[in-house]
Amino acid sequence: MAGSIVVVLIVLAVAAAVAIVATVRVVVRDGRGHIPTEPSQRPWTAGNLPSQPYSMIRF
């Protein structure tokens, strides 16, 4: 009886270790939250109208 509990605990520990390693691999492969740069194109204008809503423009 005690031997079966030890086996279950070992299986759970191995499963937890595999899950932790897989999580670390996914985070590293994803680029650690890298945010792409903003486009380098200049905003367009049509006369006095801006290319963005007035609420988004920073002065």
Secondary structure, DSSP 8 states (H G I E B T S, - for coil): -HHHHHHHHHHHHHHHHHHHHHHHHHHHHHTSS------------BTTB-SS-GGG---
